[in-house]
Structures are given as C-alpha cells and as structure tokens.
Amino acid sequence: MAKRILFPFGAVLAILLVMAGCGKPEEGMNELTLKQLEEKLENHETFLLLTFAADEKDVKDTRMIEAADDSLRRAGLTGYYTNLKGESDKTIEGLTEKYTHPKAGSWDPSGEGLVLVEKGGITDIGGGIVDEERIKQRKDEKEPFESDYFDGAVKDILEYSQFYNIELTN
C-alpha cells in the first residue's frame, strides 16, 4: 500500500525538481545566440553581457570565457556572452543603434567588454576591452586572460547597481 502511494509522489516530486532547474542559468558565464540575446534585450531584462567578434579557437586559446566566468563566480553573479563573429557589419551596427542605453556614451558589440545591460539598454558601465585584435595578440603572445582582467568591470557594475538599486534578472 505504501509503495503505491510513495511511487507516484516520488515521480511527481522528481518531475517538479527537474522542471525547476530547466532553463535557469548558472552562476558565471552562459552562452547566448544572437537571437536569444535580442530576446533578452526586447524583454527589457537587466543582466551582465560580454560580446565580442573573434575566432572561436582564439577565444578558447586565450581562456577569455573561463576568465570572465571565474570573475563572475567569485562575485556570485550570472552573466552572458555572445560571439558575433560572422555577423555582418550591418547587424552589428543595428545592435548598437537599437540597444545602446540612452545614458551610455557608446557601445561596440564587437569588443566592448563586460557591461551592464539595464532594462534592455546596454550601458557603458563595466569594461575590459576584448576586441578581435586584443584576443589575437594575447593568443600570439601566449598570454591568456586571467580572471582578474574582468574584476574591475565586475566591481564597477556592482557599485553602480548597488548605488542605483538595480536588480539583475536571470
């Protein structure tokens, strides 16, 4: 009798646990496609973003994503990254025109670094330039990114967020 009651209850509990974990981003860096990024921006979400346009092998060889991931994990934060390599100049310019926050001076999606996206608008709060030239240079010089490379950007974003009471969404 008890087995007949516990089995369905256990199955329902297992399904609920799996569903609760589905789609929830992990602390650290999480990859987004361009379409997923645009959806987050259109939904006016607030989050940390790293965009760049570089060869995947160069990015891997320089440990750039791992460095940003380490920095965010130490701060207990979640962030996202999108590689825009292969996208047209028109697409990249369109991102700049459409999603640059009104308070921001400018935003270069092909290598601005780790920045704060506030309610769908990309700010200039953050830093750590990661343009294709810098990534190639680090690869050629066999000088991978260290997690402290992004620490200044994380610190600036946290200070700004706390001062203006901005809550990050996942």
N, C-alpha and C positions, 0 to 999 in steps of 0.2 A: 504493500500500500504506500509506504513512504517513498519507495523508488519511483512510483508512478507520479507522485506529486513533485518530488525533487528534480526529476529529469526535465520536465517542461520548464520549471522555474529556472533551472541552471542554464538551459538553452536560451531562454529569453534574456537572462542576465548577460550571457556571453555575447549575444547579438547587440544588446544595448551598449556594452563596453566597446565593441568593435566600431559601432556607428559613432560613438562619442569621439573616438580617436581619428576617424576618417576626415581627411581634408584639413586637419589642424596643422598649421606649420610648426616646425620645430624651432627651438631656440637656435640662433646662429643664422647662417645664410641659407636661403631657399631659392631655387631657380624658378624663374617665370619665363614663359614665352612672351613674345611681343603682344599677342592677343590677350593673355592673362594680365599683363601689365596695364594695357589700355582699359581692361575691365575694372581693375582696382582704381585706376585714376578716374574713370567715369562714375564709379560708385562713391567718389569723394572720400576715399579712405585716407588715413594718416599712418604712415609707415616709413621705414628706412629703406633706401634704394641705392644700389650700386649698378650703374650702367656703363658699358664700355663697348668698343667695337674692335676686337682683336682676334687673332687666330687662336682657336681652342687649345692647340698644342702649346703655344707660347704662354697662355694663361695658366695651363697646367704646370708647365716647367717652372714658372715663377712663383707658384704656390699662392697666387693672389687671392683666390676664393678662400683657401684654407686660412690665410692670414686675417681676412675680414671676418671669417667665421669664428676664429679664436677670439678676436677682439669683442665681437658681439656676445659670444657665450660667457666671457668673463664678466660682462656687464649685465647678463641675464636678459638680453634683448633678441628680438627676431628681426631679420632683415631679408631683403630680396635682391636678386641680381638678374640682369638680362644682358646677354651679349647681342649687340646689334650688328655684328659682322655680317656682311652680305645684304644688309638693308640698303635701300637707295638713299642718296643724299636728300631726295625729296621727302622720304619717310622720316628721316632723322630731323630735318628742318621742321616738318609738320609736328613732330613731338614737341620740339622747342616752342613753336608758336602756340600750340594748343594747351600745353600743360605747365608752362612756366608760371609759378605763383606770382600774383600781382606785386608782392613786396620784394620779390627777388630781382637782382640786377640782371642776371642772365643764367642760363643753364645749357651746358653742352652735353647731350646724351651720349656722345661717343667717348667720354672720358673725364667727366667732372669729378668723379669720386663718390664717396658715400655721402648721401644727402638725405635731408628730411623731406618727406612728402607730406604736406599739410592739407587735409581735406581735398585731395586730388590735385593740388598745385605743388609743383616741385620748387623747393626753396633753394637758396644758396647757403643754407646752414649745413655745415659739415666740411668735407674736404678730402684730400688725399688723391691728387690727380692720378688717373690710371688710363691715360690715352695710349693708343697703339704704339706710338714711338717710345714711350717710357717702358711699356711692357717688353717690347723687343730689346731695348737697351739692357734691361735687367736680365733678360734671358741670355743675351750675348755675353754679358759680363759675369754670368753665372752668379747673380746676386738676387736670390729670391726675396719676395716681400716677407717681412716679419709682421707678426700681429700688432706690434706697437706702431706700425705705419698708419693704421686706422684708428688708433687710440685717441688721437687729438680730435678727429671728426666725431667719434662717439661721445667724447667729453663735451664738445660744443653742442651737439644735438641734445644731450641730456640736460645741460644747463639751460638751453633755450626752452626746451619742453617743460622743465620744472618752473621756470620763471613765468611763462605764459600759460601754465596749467594745461598743457596739450597732452592728451592721452593717445598713445599709439593703438591702432587697431590691427588685428591679425587678419 
